[in-house]
Amino acid sequence: MNELIAEDLPVTFEFVSRDGLPDEISTERLPEDASDTIRLVRIGNYDVCPCIGRHVRSTSQIGRFEMLGTNWDEMEHSFRVRFKIV
């Protein structure tokens, strides 16, 4: 993770209509009342996701990533990663 942060990848965004979303973008976690216009946040060529939060301009602004731990919840079938940025 820290190697990716140090690469200083650009963080950009674009607005697209729901009909214009790329195939790899899932809308299942968006609220039902989300707008028909979706903001996509891209981190270099590494990741793209719909998001409404604030973002840095590049990954070098993030800081150092420290992994605190992980756990698997068998009942929920979910994997959780705990981390902090320092």
Biopython code that builds the backbone (N, CA, C, O; Angstrom):
import numpy as np
from Bio.PDB.StructureBuilder import StructureBuilder

atoms = [
    (1, "MET", "N", (0.824, -1.184, 0.000)),
    (1, "MET", "CA", (0.000, 0.000, 0.000)),
    (1, "MET", "C", (0.870, 1.250, 0.000)),
    (1, "MET", "O", (0.598, 2.196, -0.740)),
    (2, "ASN", "N", (1.909, 1.261, 0.819)),
    (2, "ASN", "CA", (2.763, 2.440, 0.876)),
    (2, "ASN", "C", (3.506, 2.681, -0.441)),
    (2, "ASN", "O", (3.802, 3.826, -0.783)),
    (3, "GLU", "N", (3.806, 1.619, -1.175)),
    (3, "GLU", "CA", (4.424, 1.797, -2.499)),
    (3, "GLU", "C", (3.455, 2.489, -3.455)),
    (3, "GLU", "O", (3.859, 3.368, -4.216)),
    (4, "LEU", "N", (2.180, 2.099, -3.421)),
    (4, "LEU", "CA", (1.179, 2.759, -4.267)),
    (4, "LEU", "C", (1.009, 4.224, -3.879)),
    (4, "LEU", "O", (0.897, 5.087, -4.750)),
    (5, "ILE", "N", (0.991, 4.507, -2.589)),
    (5, "ILE", "CA", (0.871, 5.887, -2.125)),
    (5, "ILE", "C", (2.049, 6.709, -2.640)),
    (5, "ILE", "O", (1.864, 7.827, -3.122)),
    (6, "ALA", "N", (3.265, 6.158, -2.540)),
    (6, "ALA", "CA", (4.472, 6.874, -2.961)),
    (6, "ALA", "C", (4.525, 7.102, -4.469)),
    (6, "ALA", "O", (5.253, 7.984, -4.927)),
    (7, "GLU", "N", (3.779, 6.338, -5.243)),
    (7, "GLU", "CA", (3.771, 6.524, -6.701)),
    (7, "GLU", "C", (3.164, 7.862, -7.112)),
    (7, "GLU", "O", (3.281, 8.257, -8.272)),
    (8, "ASP", "N", (2.524, 8.557, -6.190)),
    (8, "ASP", "CA", (1.933, 9.868, -6.461)),
    (8, "ASP", "C", (0.919, 9.803, -7.610)),
    (8, "ASP", "O", (0.934, 10.625, -8.527)),
    (9, "LEU", "N", (0.040, 8.799, -7.529)),
    (9, "LEU", "CA", (-0.993, 8.628, -8.558)),
    (9, "LEU", "C", (-1.984, 9.777, -8.501)),
    (9, "LEU", "O", (-2.359, 10.208, -7.411)),
    (10, "PRO", "N", (-2.421, 10.289, -9.661)),
    (10, "PRO", "CA", (-3.416, 11.354, -9.645)),
    (10, "PRO", "C", (-4.776, 10.816, -9.197)),
    (10, "PRO", "O", (-5.143, 9.684, -9.510)),
    (11, "VAL", "N", (-5.510, 11.643, -8.462)),
    (11, "VAL", "CA", (-6.877, 11.321, -8.059)),
    (11, "VAL", "C", (-7.782, 12.308, -8.793)),
    (11, "VAL", "O", (-7.744, 13.512, -8.537)),
    (12, "THR", "N", (-8.591, 11.786, -9.702)),
    (12, "THR", "CA", (-9.449, 12.635, -10.526)),
    (12, "THR", "C", (-10.891, 12.190, -10.378)),
    (12, "THR", "O", (-11.169, 11.121, -9.835)),
    (13, "PHE", "N", (-11.802, 13.010, -10.862)),
    (13, "PHE", "CA", (-13.200, 12.614, -10.837)),
    (13, "PHE", "C", (-13.894, 13.091, -12.098)),
    (13, "PHE", "O", (-13.452, 14.016, -12.779)),
    (14, "GLU", "N", (-14.997, 12.419, -12.379)),
    (14, "GLU", "CA", (-15.844, 12.796, -13.504)),
    (14, "GLU", "C", (-17.286, 12.495, -13.128)),
    (14, "GLU", "O", (-17.557, 11.647, -12.278)),
    (15, "PHE", "N", (-18.195, 13.195, -13.765)),
    (15, "PHE", "CA", (-19.619, 12.959, -13.553)),
    (15, "PHE", "C", (-20.176, 12.230, -14.762)),
    (15, "PHE", "O", (-19.940, 12.630, -15.902)),
    (16, "VAL", "N", (-20.920, 11.157, -14.509)),
    (16, "VAL", "CA", (-21.536, 10.383, -15.581)),
    (16, "VAL", "C", (-22.988, 10.086, -15.210)),
    (16, "VAL", "O", (-23.351, 10.080, -14.034)),
    (17, "SER", "N", (-23.799, 9.845, -16.214)),
    (17, "SER", "CA", (-25.178, 9.445, -15.942)),
    (17, "SER", "C", (-25.186, 7.964, -15.580)),
    (17, "SER", "O", (-24.266, 7.228, -15.935)),
    (18, "ARG", "N", (-26.208, 7.540, -14.887)),
    (18, "ARG", "CA", (-26.322, 6.112, -14.547)),
    (18, "ARG", "C", (-26.242, 5.243, -15.802)),
    (18, "ARG", "O", (-25.658, 4.160, -15.780)),
    (19, "ASP", "N", (-26.832, 5.725, -16.888)),
    (19, "ASP", "CA", (-26.796, 4.964, -18.144)),
    (19, "ASP", "C", (-25.400, 4.907, -18.745)),
    (19, "ASP", "O", (-25.108, 4.018, -19.544)),
    (20, "GLY", "N", (-24.527, 5.850, -18.370)),
    (20, "GLY", "CA", (-23.186, 5.907, -18.926)),
    (20, "GLY", "C", (-22.107, 5.311, -18.046)),
    (20, "GLY", "O", (-20.920, 5.458, -18.336)),
    (21, "LEU", "N", (-22.509, 4.631, -16.961)),
    (21, "LEU", "CA", (-21.523, 4.030, -16.067)),
    (21, "LEU", "C", (-20.760, 2.911, -16.768)),
    (21, "LEU", "O", (-21.361, 2.117, -17.492)),
    (22, "PRO", "N", (-19.445, 2.833, -16.566)),
    (22, "PRO", "CA", (-18.690, 1.695, -17.096)),
    (22, "PRO", "C", (-19.215, 0.382, -16.511)),
    (22, "PRO", "O", (-19.764, 0.361, -15.409)),
    (23, "ASP", "N", (-19.044, -0.699, -17.249)),
    (23, "ASP", "CA", (-19.567, -2.009, -16.823)),
    (23, "ASP", "C", (-19.031, -2.461, -15.471)),
    (23, "ASP", "O", (-19.731, -3.154, -14.733)),
    (24, "GLU", "N", (-17.796, -2.080, -15.134)),
    (24, "GLU", "CA", (-17.189, -2.562, -13.889)),
    (24, "GLU", "C", (-17.681, -1.824, -12.650)),
    (24, "GLU", "O", (-17.311, -2.190, -11.535)),
    (25, "ILE", "N", (-18.505, -0.795, -12.820)),
    (25, "ILE", "CA", (-18.999, -0.015, -11.686)),
    (25, "ILE", "C", (-20.338, -0.567, -11.219)),
    (25, "ILE", "O", (-21.300, -0.628, -11.984)),
    (26, "SER", "N", (-20.388, -0.971, -9.944)),
    (26, "SER", "CA", (-21.610, -1.487, -9.354)),
    (26, "SER", "C", (-22.350, -0.355, -8.651)),
    (26, "SER", "O", (-21.736, 0.458, -7.960)),
    (27, "THR", "N", (-23.652, -0.302, -8.824)),
    (27, "THR", "CA", (-24.472, 0.709, -8.147)),
    (27, "THR", "C", (-25.230, 0.128, -6.957)),
    (27, "THR", "O", (-26.030, 0.830, -6.339)),
    (28, "GLU", "N", (-24.993, -1.135, -6.627)),
    (28, "GLU", "CA", (-25.777, -1.785, -5.571)),
    (28, "GLU", "C", (-25.561, -1.171, -4.193)),
    (28, "GLU", "O", (-26.419, -1.326, -3.324)),
    (29, "ARG", "N", (-24.437, -0.474, -3.957)),
    (29, "ARG", "CA", (-24.195, 0.126, -2.645)),
    (29, "ARG", "C", (-24.606, 1.600, -2.593)),
    (29, "ARG", "O", (-24.489, 2.240, -1.548)),
    (30, "LEU", "N", (-25.083, 2.133, -3.710)),
    (30, "LEU", "CA", (-25.566, 3.510, -3.713)),
    (30, "LEU", "C", (-26.940, 3.565, -3.066)),
    (30, "LEU", "O", (-27.714, 2.615, -3.185)),
    (31, "PRO", "N", (-27.259, 4.665, -2.379)),
    (31, "PRO", "CA", (-28.601, 4.780, -1.802)),
    (31, "PRO", "C", (-29.659, 4.832, -2.901)),
    (31, "PRO", "O", (-29.386, 5.279, -4.015)),
    (32, "GLU", "N", (-30.845, 4.381, -2.585)),
    (32, "GLU", "CA", (-31.927, 4.350, -3.576)),
    (32, "GLU", "C", (-32.246, 5.735, -4.126)),
    (32, "GLU", "O", (-32.647, 5.870, -5.282)),
    (33, "ASP", "N", (-32.068, 6.770, -3.297)),
    (33, "ASP", "CA", (-32.388, 8.122, -3.749)),
    (33, "ASP", "C", (-31.192, 8.854, -4.360)),
    (33, "ASP", "O", (-31.227, 10.075, -4.516)),
    (34, "ALA", "N", (-30.135, 8.115, -4.707)),
    (34, "ALA", "CA", (-28.963, 8.740, -5.339)),
    (34, "ALA", "C", (-29.372, 9.357, -6.673)),
    (34, "ALA", "O", (-30.268, 8.861, -7.356)),
    (35, "SER", "N", (-28.709, 10.428, -7.020)),
    (35, "SER", "CA", (-28.992, 11.170, -8.246)),
    (35, "SER", "C", (-28.763, 10.295, -9.483)),
    (35, "SER", "O", (-28.086, 9.270, -9.410)),
    (36, "ASP", "N", (-29.329, 10.707, -10.605)),
    (36, "ASP", "CA", (-29.052, 10.028, -11.875)),
    (36, "ASP", "C", (-27.661, 10.368, -12.393)),
    (36, "ASP", "O", (-27.137, 9.687, -13.275)),
    (37, "THR", "N", (-27.063, 11.425, -11.841)),
    (37, "THR", "CA", (-25.688, 11.776, -12.174)),
    (37, "THR", "C", (-24.790, 11.268, -11.052)),
    (37, "THR", "O", (-24.998, 11.601, -9.885)),
    (38, "ILE", "N", (-23.799, 10.467, -11.405)),
    (38, "ILE", "CA", (-22.924, 9.807, -10.440)),
    (38, "ILE", "C", (-21.504, 10.353, -10.595)),
    (38, "ILE", "O", (-21.008, 10.502, -11.712)),
    (39, "ARG", "N", (-20.855, 10.648, -9.465)),
    (39, "ARG", "CA", (-19.454, 11.073, -9.514)),
    (39, "ARG", "C", (-18.575, 9.844, -9.387)),
    (39, "ARG", "O", (-18.691, 9.084, -8.426)),
    (40, "LEU", "N", (-17.699, 9.651, -10.355)),
    (40, "LEU", "CA", (-16.721, 8.575, -10.316)),
    (40, "LEU", "C", (-15.368, 9.149, -9.928)),
    (40, "LEU", "O", (-14.912, 10.129, -10.517)),
    (41, "VAL", "N", (-14.729, 8.542, -8.940)),
    (41, "VAL", "CA", (-13.404, 8.957, -8.504)),
    (41, "VAL", "C", (-12.411, 7.918, -9.003)),
    (41, "VAL", "O", (-12.584, 6.720, -8.779)),
    (42, "ARG", "N", (-11.370, 8.389, -9.681)),
    (42, "ARG", "CA", (-10.330, 7.506, -10.226)),
    (42, "ARG", "C", (-9.017, 7.763, -9.504)),
    (42, "ARG", "O", (-8.632, 8.907, -9.262)),
    (43, "ILE", "N", (-8.343, 6.679, -9.169)),
    (43, "ILE", "CA", (-7.011, 6.752, -8.575)),
    (43, "ILE", "C", (-6.051, 6.170, -9.602)),
    (43, "ILE", "O", (-5.867, 4.956, -9.690)),
    (44, "GLY", "N", (-5.437, 7.073, -10.385)),
    (44, "GLY", "CA", (-4.585, 6.638, -11.493)),
    (44, "GLY", "C", (-5.345, 5.663, -12.356)),
    (44, "GLY", "O", (-6.528, 5.869, -12.627)),
    (45, "ASN", "N", (-4.686, 4.599, -12.796)),
    (45, "ASN", "CA", (-5.343, 3.507, -13.523)),
    (45, "ASN", "C", (-5.606, 2.331, -12.589)),
    (45, "ASN", "O", (-5.899, 1.221, -13.033)),
    (46, "TYR", "N", (-5.496, 2.597, -11.277)),
    (46, "TYR", "CA", (-5.589, 1.535, -10.292)),
    (46, "TYR", "C", (-7.013, 1.236, -9.851)),
    (46, "TYR", "O", (-7.369, 0.071, -9.675)),
    (47, "ASP", "N", (-7.833, 2.264, -9.670)),
    (47, "ASP", "CA", (-9.168, 2.044, -9.113)),
    (47, "ASP", "C", (-10.122, 3.130, -9.586)),
    (47, "ASP", "O", (-9.715, 4.260, -9.858)),
    (48, "VAL", "N", (-11.392, 2.772, -9.680)),
    (48, "VAL", "CA", (-12.458, 3.733, -9.963)),
    (48, "VAL", "C", (-13.688, 3.291, -9.182)),
    (48, "VAL", "O", (-14.024, 2.107, -9.157)),
    (49, "CYS", "N", (-14.366, 4.260, -8.536)),
    (49, "CYS", "CA", (-15.561, 3.919, -7.772)),
    (49, "CYS", "C", (-16.468, 5.134, -7.653)),
    (49, "CYS", "O", (-16.000, 6.271, -7.707)),
    (50, "PRO", "N", (-17.782, 4.894, -7.487)),
    (50, "PRO", "CA", (-18.689, 6.010, -7.216)),
    (50, "PRO", "C", (-18.458, 6.481, -5.782)),
    (50, "PRO", "O", (-18.286, 5.662, -4.879)),
    (51, "CYS", "N", (-18.454, 7.797, -5.572)),
    (51, "CYS", "CA", (-18.151, 8.301, -4.244)),
    (51, "CYS", "C", (-18.696, 9.715, -4.068)),
    (51, "CYS", "O", (-18.793, 10.479, -5.028)),
    (52, "ILE", "N", (-19.051, 10.056, -2.817)),
    (52, "ILE", "CA", (-19.529, 11.410, -2.524)),
    (52, "ILE", "C", (-18.611, 12.127, -1.538)),
    (52, "ILE", "O", (-18.884, 13.265, -1.157)),
    (53, "GLY", "N", (-17.521, 11.473, -1.119)),
    (53, "GLY", "CA", (-16.643, 12.043, -0.104)),
    (53, "GLY", "C", (-15.581, 12.982, -0.666)),
    (53, "GLY", "O", (-15.501, 13.211, -1.873)),
    (54, "ARG", "N", (-14.770, 13.516, 0.241)),
    (54, "ARG", "CA", (-13.658, 14.382, -0.130)),
    (54, "ARG", "C", (-12.457, 13.531, -0.498)),
    (54, "ARG", "O", (-12.319, 12.404, -0.022)),
    (55, "HIS", "N", (-11.581, 14.071, -1.350)),
    (55, "HIS", "CA", (-10.428, 13.301, -1.815)),
    (55, "HIS", "C", (-9.191, 14.174, -1.944)),
    (55, "HIS", "O", (-9.282, 15.384, -2.147)),
    (56, "VAL", "N", (-8.033, 13.536, -1.823)),
    (56, "VAL", "CA", (-6.764, 14.204, -2.079)),
    (56, "VAL", "C", (-6.602, 14.383, -3.589)),
    (56, "VAL", "O", (-7.353, 13.794, -4.367)),
    (57, "ARG", "N", (-5.632, 15.189, -4.001)),
    (57, "ARG", "CA", (-5.375, 15.379, -5.438)),
    (57, "ARG", "C", (-4.461, 14.309, -5.997)),
    (57, "ARG", "O", (-4.494, 14.013, -7.191)),
    (58, "SER", "N", (-3.642, 13.728, -5.131)),
    (58, "SER", "CA", (-2.766, 12.635, -5.546)),
    (58, "SER", "C", (-2.469, 11.768, -4.332)),
    (58, "SER", "O", (-2.634, 12.203, -3.192)),
    (59, "THR", "N", (-2.033, 10.543, -4.581)),
    (59, "THR", "CA", (-1.832, 9.606, -3.485)),
    (59, "THR", "C", (-0.696, 10.014, -2.551)),
    (59, "THR", "O", (-0.670, 9.575, -1.401)),
    (60, "SER", "N", (0.242, 10.841, -3.012)),
    (60, "SER", "CA", (1.341, 11.240, -2.129)),
    (60, "SER", "C", (0.854, 12.119, -0.977)),
    (60, "SER", "O", (1.591, 12.306, -0.009)),
    (61, "GLN", "N", (-0.345, 12.655, -1.047)),
    (61, "GLN", "CA", (-0.901, 13.476, 0.026)),
    (61, "GLN", "C", (-1.523, 12.640, 1.143)),
    (61, "GLN", "O", (-1.953, 13.195, 2.153)),
    (62, "ILE", "N", (-1.578, 11.344, 0.985)),
    (62, "ILE", "CA", (-2.289, 10.485, 1.935)),
    (62, "ILE", "C", (-1.543, 10.328, 3.253)),
    (62, "ILE", "O", (-2.154, 10.439, 4.316)),
    (63, "GLY", "N", (-0.250, 10.077, 3.211)),
    (63, "GLY", "CA", (0.498, 9.758, 4.424)),
    (63, "GLY", "C", (0.892, 8.296, 4.400)),
    (63, "GLY", "O", (0.778, 7.641, 3.363)),
    (64, "ARG", "N", (1.353, 7.775, 5.527)),
    (64, "ARG", "CA", (1.802, 6.378, 5.596)),
    (64, "ARG", "C", (0.672, 5.482, 6.085)),
    (64, "ARG", "O", (-0.029, 5.811, 7.042)),
    (65, "PHE", "N", (0.507, 4.369, 5.428)),
    (65, "PHE", "CA", (-0.519, 3.372, 5.734)),
    (65, "PHE", "C", (0.040, 2.386, 6.753)),
    (65, "PHE", "O", (1.134, 1.853, 6.569)),
    (66, "GLU", "N", (-0.709, 2.142, 7.825)),
    (66, "GLU", "CA", (-0.330, 1.120, 8.808)),
    (66, "GLU", "C", (-1.485, 0.142, 8.984)),
    (66, "GLU", "O", (-2.595, 0.528, 9.350)),
    (67, "MET", "N", (-1.202, -1.133, 8.715)),
    (67, "MET", "CA", (-2.198, -2.190, 8.883)),
    (67, "MET", "C", (-2.320, -2.514, 10.366)),
    (67, "MET", "O", (-1.321, -2.800, 11.027)),
    (68, "LEU", "N", (-3.541, -2.469, 10.890)),
    (68, "LEU", "CA", (-3.790, -2.794, 12.290)),
    (68, "LEU", "C", (-4.240, -4.240, 12.461)),
    (68, "LEU", "O", (-3.981, -4.856, 13.494)),
    (69, "GLY", "N", (-4.913, -4.781, 11.447)),
    (69, "GLY", "CA", (-5.356, -6.164, 11.539)),
    (69, "GLY", "C", (-6.488, -6.450, 10.573)),
    (69, "GLY", "O", (-6.998, -5.554, 9.900)),
    (70, "THR", "N", (-6.868, -7.705, 10.519)),
    (70, "THR", "CA", (-7.971, -8.141, 9.663)),
    (70, "THR", "C", (-8.807, -9.154, 10.425)),
    (70, "THR", "O", (-8.342, -9.760, 11.390)),
    (71, "ASN", "N", (-10.038, -9.333, 9.985)),
    (71, "ASN", "CA", (-10.834, -10.426, 10.517)),
    (71, "ASN", "C", (-11.921, -10.835, 9.520)),
    (71, "ASN", "O", (-12.391, -10.029, 8.717)),
    (72, "TRP", "N", (-12.295, -12.084, 9.598)),
    (72, "TRP", "CA", (-13.326, -12.676, 8.757)),
    (72, "TRP", "C", (-14.537, -12.953, 9.624)),
    (72, "TRP", "O", (-14.422, -13.613, 10.657)),
    (73, "ASP", "N", (-15.692, -12.459, 9.220)),
    (73, "ASP", "CA", (-16.943, -12.717, 9.928)),
    (73, "ASP", "C", (-17.684, -13.806, 9.158)),
    (73, "ASP", "O", (-18.274, -13.554, 8.108)),
    (74, "GLU", "N", (-17.640, -15.007, 9.696)),
    (74, "GLU", "CA", (-18.239, -16.158, 9.009)),
    (74, "GLU", "C", (-19.745, -15.997, 8.831)),
    (74, "GLU", "O", (-20.281, -16.364, 7.785)),
    (75, "MET", "N", (-20.431, -15.459, 9.828)),
    (75, "MET", "CA", (-21.888, -15.324, 9.726)),
    (75, "MET", "C", (-22.284, -14.314, 8.647)),
    (75, "MET", "O", (-23.245, -14.536, 7.910)),
    (76, "GLU", "N", (-21.544, -13.204, 8.553)),
    (76, "GLU", "CA", (-21.847, -12.156, 7.562)),
    (76, "GLU", "C", (-21.132, -12.389, 6.231)),
    (76, "GLU", "O", (-21.438, -11.742, 5.230)),
    (77, "HIS", "N", (-20.183, -13.317, 6.234)),
    (77, "HIS", "CA", (-19.329, -13.543, 5.059)),
    (77, "HIS", "C", (-18.687, -12.241, 4.605)),
    (77, "HIS", "O", (-18.746, -11.869, 3.433)),
    (78, "SER", "N", (-18.065, -11.552, 5.576)),
    (78, "SER", "CA", (-17.404, -10.289, 5.271)),
    (78, "SER", "C", (-15.987, -10.295, 5.831)),
    (78, "SER", "O", (-15.719, -10.849, 6.898)),
    (79, "PHE", "N", (-15.095, -9.667, 5.087)),
    (79, "PHE", "CA", (-13.690, -9.535, 5.479)),
    (79, "PHE", "C", (-13.440, -8.077, 5.800)),
    (79, "PHE", "O", (-13.696, -7.210, 4.965)),
    (80, "ARG", "N", (-12.952, -7.794, 6.978)),
    (80, "ARG", "CA", (-12.718, -6.413, 7.415)),
    (80, "ARG", "C", (-11.218, -6.175, 7.560)),
    (80, "ARG", "O", (-10.490, -6.997, 8.116)),
    (81, "VAL", "N", (-10.775, -5.022, 7.041)),
    (81, "VAL", "CA", (-9.384, -4.595, 7.175)),
    (81, "VAL", "C", (-9.377, -3.370, 8.076)),
    (81, "VAL", "O", (-10.078, -2.394, 7.806)),
    (82, "ARG", "N", (-8.595, -3.414, 9.137)),
    (82, "ARG", "CA", (-8.443, -2.265, 10.026)),
    (82, "ARG", "C", (-7.087, -1.636, 9.771)),
    (82, "ARG", "O", (-6.064, -2.321, 9.744)),
    (83, "PHE", "N", (-7.090, -0.313, 9.583)),
    (83, "PHE", "CA", (-5.841, 0.383, 9.279)),
    (83, "PHE", "C", (-5.921, 1.815, 9.779)),
    (83, "PHE", "O", (-6.988, 2.304, 10.149)),
    (84, "LYS", "N", (-4.775, 2.474, 9.783)),
    (84, "LYS", "CA", (-4.748, 3.902, 10.076)),
    (84, "LYS", "C", (-3.746, 4.553, 9.128)),
    (84, "LYS", "O", (-2.831, 3.909, 8.615)),
    (85, "ILE", "N", (-3.949, 5.843, 8.915)),
    (85, "ILE", "CA", (-3.046, 6.648, 8.097)),
    (85, "ILE", "C", (-2.345, 7.616, 9.043)),
    (85, "ILE", "O", (-3.001, 8.347, 9.785)),
    (86, "VAL", "N", (-1.019, 7.622, 9.019)),
    (86, "VAL", "CA", (-0.258, 8.503, 9.919)),
    (86, "VAL", "C", (0.637, 9.431, 9.123)),
    (86, "VAL", "O", (1.354, 10.246, 9.704)),
]
sb = StructureBuilder()
sb.init_structure("model")
sb.init_model(0)
sb.init_chain("A")
sb.init_seg("    ")
for serial, (resi, resn, name, xyz) in enumerate(atoms, 1):
    if name == "N":
        sb.init_residue(resn, " ", resi, " ")
    sb.init_atom(name, np.array(xyz, "f"), 0.0, 1.0, " ", f" {name:<3s}", serial, name[0])
structure = sb.get_structure()
